Amino acid sequence: MMKISSLLVLLKNHVIISVVMSKKKKLEINKEEHEVVVAGGKFYEFIKRSFDIFASFILLLLLSLLILVLLLIKAIEDGHRPIYTSYRVGKGGKEIKFHKIRTMFPNADKMKKKLIKKGLNEADGPAFKMKDDPRITKFGHFLRKTSLDELPQLWDILCGRMSFIGPRPPLPEEVKKYTPYQMHRLDVKGGLICLWQITKHRHQLPFDEWVALDIAYIENRSVGLDIKIFFKAIWFVLTDRTGE
């Protein structure tokens, strides 16, 4: 179980969500019994979807040439398809198509299984993370460092499969290992940007705290919060290198 105080400290570091807690009581969240209430109503959903359509369309127009150049460089690097298409799990457990500029070698999925067997996964929980992942190509490191590999997801947002702000869509094999509490990450549409991504040293964050951030967002989401996360993410891309 995670103490509420721990979660509050985590959220306080973002200076995004304020929560008032009595100093006299030490409360704990029972994850399996904790009722998650999704914030936001129909008007919020309308504003959110309208912004997603407008912003993704404009950004695709403005960045289309850059995306084409990046795809060309990636294709030249190893002669394979530059777009990586996979299936992720979206709202309500529905599988969705998910696109990125490929940053890894073509046999990355097979390499991942071998790395897991060797015990080289540096993340806890169902997620897989490695600081010096041998599956990433030279150009792939540049794409990840600048987050440019995520640009094709603007199309996923325009199509309605994702939103700009929301929990990152997980892989189907990760969801199979979720607890009932962790399944609440799927109560809303997955996003390009989440609270985890605007956390310093995010790769050192335990999976439970990553989930806690997502749940906190789901229970507190609003137009104002989405705007703050959106602009803080831009600042992180330009200035932060602790998540590399």
Residue, then its C-alpha position, 0 to 999 in steps of 0.5 A: m500500500m502507498k501512503i497518501s502522504s507519499l502520493l501528495v509529495l509526488l504531486k506537490n513536486h509537479v506543482i499541479i494538483s493541491v490536496v489538503m490533508s489533516k496532519k493529525k491522521k495518517l491515512e493509507i490507500n487500499k489499492e484494491e478497495h480504492e474507488v476511482v471516480v473519473a473526473g470531468g463531464k460531457f462539457y470537458e470531454f467536448i472541449k478535450r476532443s475539440f482541442d485534440i482535433f484542432a491541435s493535432f491537425i495543425l501540428l501535422l500540417l506544420l510538422s509534415l515536412l519534418i516528419l517526412v525527413l525523419l522517416l527518410i533518415k530512418a529508412i536510410e539508416d537500416g533499410h527497414r520500414p521507418i514507421y513502427t505500428s503496434y497494438r496498445v490497450g486503450k480506454g475500456g481495454k479496447e486494443i488500438k493501433f499505435h504509431k511511432i517512428r521506429t527507434m529500434f532494430p527490426n528484431a527488437d521484440k525478440m531481443k526484449k524477450k532475451l533481455i527479460k530472461k537475462g534479468l536485465n529489465e530495470a523497471d519493476g511491475p509489468a513495464f520494461k525499461m533499460k537505461d542503455d537499451p541495446r535494441i535502440t539504433k544510433f538515430g533512434h537515440f536521437l529521436r528518443k532524446t528529442s521525443l521526435d519518435e512520438l510525432p506519428q501519434l498526432w495521427d492517432i490523436l486526430c483519429g480519436r484513438m488517443s488524446f494529447i493528455g492521458p495515461r500512456p497506452p500500455l502493451p497488451e502483455e503488460v495489461k495481462k499482469y495488471t492488478p484490479y487497481q492498475m486496470h483503472r489506468l484504462d478508465v480514460k483514453g490513453g494520451l501522448i503526455c502523462l504526469w510520469q513524463i514530466t517527472k524528473h528521473r522518471h525512469q527511476l520511478p517505481f511502477d506503483e507510483w507511476v500508476a498513482l500519478d495516472i490515477a491522480y490525473i484521472e480523478n482530478r482531470s480538468v481543462g486547466l490541468d490539461i493545459k498545465i501538463f501540456f505546456k510543462a511537457i513542452w518545457f521538459v522536452l526542451t530542458d530536461r535530460t534526467g529521463e534519458 
